[in-house]
Amino acid sequence: MQTAGKEKKIASRAGRPELARADMIDKGTRARILAEVDAALKRRPASEAKLSGAFHALAQKSAALRNGAADAADVLVRRRSFDRDLYSASVRALAEVADRRAPALLVAALASDEAGGSATLAASSVTSHPALAPSLGRIAAGRQSYLAFLAETARVVRGEANGTYLAQLSPMIKEAHRISACVDVFVALARGPAVPRAIAPALSILRGAERHLGRWLVMAEIATRAGDPEALDEARARATSGPSSSRGAWALVAWALEDALARDRPGAPRPACPDARPTVELIARLSDRPSANRDMTFLFRMAESGAACARPMLDAMVKGGNDARGGGLLDELAVRAALYLVRDHGRGDLVEALAECASPRRGKSGKREELRGMAAAALFDLGQRDRAVDLADDLVASRLLGNVAWGALVRAGGDAPILTEAHVRWIQWGWPE
């Protein structure tokens, strides 16, 4: 009764109905998430990043949760709490689905002294509403070079600028801000639809100063998909005539750019991945995250394409993440690797390992509990839908919000994959991109 009342409280705050006919997230999960958001607005929790990631993922599928996102964003805009993960998740979720309330919230945030921070400017890049144009133009003409750069980036993406001024701002962006721009804006742009080609000259300047290959790739992918061949030509040249120690990495970069172009063209054949054995160090260099993090994003990009050369590392992850005492899959890498090994490499034995990982019988504490939702999502993506939905009924009652989110996504169903890179980053890691 109390959690259901939370949903009514947040929904009624703006005079909206409690339920939405097209809501894909079940009522109990909505009530749980909205109660957590309401509590976070009163007192900032230590787990806000993961709450925000789950909120971001589920709000895309729930009108009631978008109502909550609009209310939360309104509160945080009035408080000028633009650094909150909850604010970033709320405005991004609203902007990404073109919610009619997003423009007013963004305009109010852009009017603040700090222009709403990078989260506001990133969200402004994915909405085309004309109401934002005056505010973005004012910020782009301001004295703070980083905010001006982000605002002008939004203007170029929205088709309101020709890219000339953005290219002029690019040399002023120092390394720390270039890293922030990659995390705050460019990763999301690379994940979304192609943007206007006018952004390419500025990205070329930033790539020229970039020493991290993974961030170089993010900016190159945006420019390549926008229609600029410069980055792909450079990657191909370095893969054949550069230092021998780096040719393998550049060959993978060139393949990734070609693959991104193919994904933009429905029906086009996807290019074959280079027959080069990846290593942990090489894959970490190709991630947009710091190399010291040993992030495996690029390996799963290869695995998603069905690349045969990814299999040795996937096998090693399953073996390394498997308890020798028979405890099954023990970490996120092992769960994700199992998905691709079953799907593309004939490892049907791992279906039961995933089912065991997702089972409530496995235990309700520690690292194993954190994997259950991911494992259920993997089963769903492998076509084991009835089994996954049965497991989701228990997951949505979990004490862990990550499991609740994965379970709700499984219950929502649909044809799109659930265990995607974006969902892992938002729900499992709590990254606000």
Secondary structure, DSSP 8 states (H G I E B T S, - for coil): -HHHHHHHHHHHHTT--S--TT--S-HHHHHHHHHHHHHHHHS--TTHHHHHHHHHHHHTT-HHHHHHHHHHHHHHHHHT-TT-HHHHHHHHHHHHTT-TTHHHHHHHHHTSTTTTHHHHHHHHTT---GGGHHHHHHHHTSS-HHHHHHHHHHHHHTTSS-SHHHHHHGGG--HHHHHHHIIIIIHHHHHSS---GGGHHHHHHHHHH---HHHHHHHHHHHHHTT--HHHHHHHHHHHHS-TTTHHHHHHHHHHHHHHHHHTSTT------------HHHHHHTSSS-GGG---HHHHHHHHTT-GGGHHHHHHHHHHTEETTTTEE-SHHHHHHHHHHHHHH--TTHHHHHHHHH-GGG-SSHHHHHHHHHHHHHHHHTT-HHHHHHHHHHHTT-SSHHHHHHHHHHHH--SS-SS-HHHIIIIII----
